[in-house]
Amino acid sequence: MAKLTVVGLGPGRAGLITREVWECMQKAEHLILRTKIHPTVAAIDAAGIRYATYDSWYDQAEDFGTLYESIARDLIGRAAGGEEIVYAVPGSPLVAERTVVLLRELAKGHADVELTILPGMSFVEVMYTALGIDPVDGITILDAGDVDTFHEAPAQSLIITQIWNRGIASDTKLQLMDLYGDEYEVTYIHALATEEESIRRIPLYELDRQADIDYLTTLFVAKKGK
């Protein structure tokens, strides 16, 4: 039976990759990264671990939904064809990682592929510590593209991911201002768990004016009255 193993690269610095995942990548016959654009990849390069990536696919895809489905189907197809693959994603495989959700669904129709998902640290564990928050109080984690599903401010605090560029930040800001108001204070988080980490409180209307918006940007919105 062919094996497809999914691992997480952790939220930032290489020290947050688990030993199990690191050893798995070292031994991999075929190591494939969803993207090379992640802080821990420098350590992988330094260790001389060989890998391929799906970065070139980003320019060809019509949208992220199509991209992620194409990646998942390619991985399943290669595994079904006999390749033993280790697929590495940013953070944890089970937190805000659409390709892994799709892989789990596709694997149900491929009895010849053994899908294994190794646990890893996600950005949320680091964020809980950095912000001094307890998830027991209620946290909803969602992609920026899903903010429009709310018609009123939710009862829980929000962690909003995938704020990759200024355009997404602008759309997210406008949607959140309808729920919370222009002046509502939010926590802007950039490059968490790296040397460039920045955590700052800003009024919501300034979200898309931040100079360092990129793939390492996350937003924490405390519930009203907190």
C-alpha positions in Angstrom: 0.0 0.0 0.0 1.3 3.5 -0.9 1.9 5.9 1.9 1.1 9.6 2.0 2.2 11.4 5.2 1.2 14.9 6.0 3.3 17.0 8.4 3.4 20.5 9.7 6.3 23.0 9.5 5.2 24.8 12.6 4.2 28.5 13.0 7.6 30.2 12.6 11.1 29.4 13.9 12.5 26.0 13.1 12.7 25.0 16.8 8.9 24.7 16.8 8.9 21.8 14.3 8.4 18.5 16.3 11.3 16.0 16.3 8.9 13.4 14.8 8.2 15.7 11.8 11.8 16.6 11.3 12.9 13.0 11.2 10.1 12.2 8.8 11.2 14.9 6.4 14.9 13.7 6.6 13.9 10.2 5.7 11.3 11.1 3.0 11.6 9.5 -0.4 9.6 12.4 -1.9 9.2 15.5 0.3 6.8 18.1 -1.2 6.1 21.5 0.4 2.9 23.3 -0.3 5.0 26.4 -0.4 8.6 27.3 0.1 7.5 30.7 1.5 7.7 29.9 5.2 10.3 30.8 7.8 11.3 27.2 8.7 12.4 26.4 5.1 15.7 28.1 5.7 16.5 25.4 8.3 15.4 22.7 5.9 17.8 24.1 3.2 20.6 24.4 5.7 20.1 20.7 6.6 20.5 19.7 3.0 17.0 18.1 2.9 15.8 17.9 -0.7 12.2 18.8 -1.6 9.8 20.0 -4.3 7.1 22.6 -3.9 3.8 23.6 -5.4 4.7 27.3 -5.6 4.6 27.5 -9.4 1.0 26.3 -9.3 -0.1 29.5 -7.6 0.4 31.6 -10.7 -1.6 29.1 -12.9 -4.6 28.7 -10.7 -7.9 30.6 -11.2 -8.5 30.9 -7.5 -7.3 29.3 -4.2 -10.2 26.8 -4.1 -9.2 25.4 -7.5 -5.5 25.5 -6.5 -6.0 23.5 -3.3 -8.2 20.9 -5.0 -5.5 20.5 -7.8 -2.8 20.0 -5.2 -4.8 17.4 -3.2 -5.7 15.5 -6.4 -2.1 15.5 -7.5 -0.8 14.2 -4.2 -3.4 11.4 -4.1 -2.7 10.5 -7.7 1.0 10.3 -7.2 0.6 8.2 -4.0 -1.8 5.9 -5.8 0.8 5.5 -8.5 3.3 4.1 -6.0 5.2 7.1 -4.7 5.8 7.4 -1.0 5.2 11.1 -0.3 5.7 13.3 2.7 3.6 16.5 2.2 4.6 19.5 4.4 2.3 22.4 5.1 2.8 25.6 7.1 1.8 25.4 10.8 -0.3 22.4 11.8 -1.9 20.1 9.2 -5.2 20.3 11.1 -5.5 24.1 11.6 -6.6 26.3 8.7 -5.2 24.0 6.0 -7.7 23.4 3.2 -5.5 20.9 1.2 -5.5 18.5 4.1 -9.2 18.6 4.4 -9.5 17.8 0.8 -6.9 15.0 1.1 -8.9 13.3 3.9 -12.0 13.4 1.7 -10.2 12.1 -1.4 -8.4 9.3 0.5 -11.7 7.8 1.4 -12.0 6.7 -2.3 -8.5 5.3 -2.5 -8.2 2.2 -0.4 -4.7 1.7 -1.9 -3.4 4.9 -0.3 -2.5 5.0 3.4 -3.0 8.6 4.6 -1.2 9.5 7.9 -1.3 13.0 9.5 1.3 13.8 12.1 0.4 16.3 14.7 2.3 19.6 14.8 2.3 23.0 16.5 0.1 25.7 14.9 0.2 29.4 15.2 -2.7 29.4 17.6 -0.8 27.9 20.4 1.9 30.6 20.1 -0.8 33.2 19.8 -2.6 32.1 23.0 0.7 32.6 24.9 1.6 35.9 23.2 -1.8 37.5 23.8 -2.4 35.9 27.2 -5.8 34.4 26.1 -7.5 31.2 27.1 -9.4 29.4 24.3 -11.8 28.1 26.9 -13.3 31.6 26.9 -14.4 31.0 23.3 -12.5 31.4 20.0 -13.6 31.1 16.4 -10.8 30.6 13.8 -11.6 31.5 10.2 -10.1 32.6 6.9 -10.5 36.2 5.9 -12.7 35.1 3.0 -15.3 33.7 5.5 -15.8 36.9 7.5 -18.8 37.8 5.3 -20.7 34.8 6.7 -21.4 36.8 9.9 -24.4 39.1 9.9 -23.7 40.4 13.4 -20.7 40.5 15.8 -20.3 36.9 17.1 -20.3 36.0 20.8 -16.8 34.6 20.6 -13.5 36.3 19.9 -12.1 35.8 16.4 -8.7 34.8 15.0 -8.7 35.7 11.3 -6.1 34.1 9.0 -5.1 34.3 5.3 -4.8 38.1 5.3 -2.2 37.8 2.6 -2.3 41.2 0.9 -3.7 44.7 1.2 -6.7 43.9 -1.0 -7.8 41.1 1.4 -7.1 43.3 4.4 -9.3 46.0 2.9 -12.2 43.7 2.2 -11.8 42.2 5.7 -11.7 45.7 7.3 -14.9 46.7 5.6 -16.8 43.6 6.6 -15.6 43.8 10.2 -16.5 47.5 10.4 -20.1 46.6 9.7 -20.0 44.3 12.7 -17.9 46.3 15.2 -17.6 49.9 14.0 -14.7 51.8 12.5 -12.9 52.5 15.8 -13.0 49.1 17.3 -9.6 48.1 18.6 -8.1 44.9 17.2 -4.8 43.1 17.5 -2.6 43.0 14.4 -0.1 40.1 14.5 2.7 39.8 12.0 5.5 37.1 11.7 4.5 35.4 14.9 7.2 33.2 16.4 10.0 34.7 14.2 12.6 37.3 14.9 10.4 39.9 13.0 7.4 39.2 15.3 5.2 42.3 15.7 2.0 42.5 17.8 0.2 45.8 18.0 -3.2 47.1 18.8 -4.8 49.3 16.1 -8.2 50.7 15.3 -10.0 48.6 12.8 -10.1 51.3 10.1 -6.3 51.2 9.9 -6.0 47.5 9.1 -5.2 47.9 5.4 -2.8 50.7 6.1 -0.2 48.5 7.8 3.1 48.4 5.9 4.0 44.8 6.6 0.9 42.9 5.4 1.8 39.5 3.9 1.3 35.8 4.3 2.4 36.0 7.9 -0.4 38.4 8.9 -3.2 37.4 11.4 -5.8 39.4 13.2 -7.3 38.9 16.6 -10.7 40.5 17.3 -11.8 40.3 20.9 -15.5 39.8 21.5 -17.5 42.8 22.4 -17.4 43.7 26.0 -14.1 41.8 26.7 
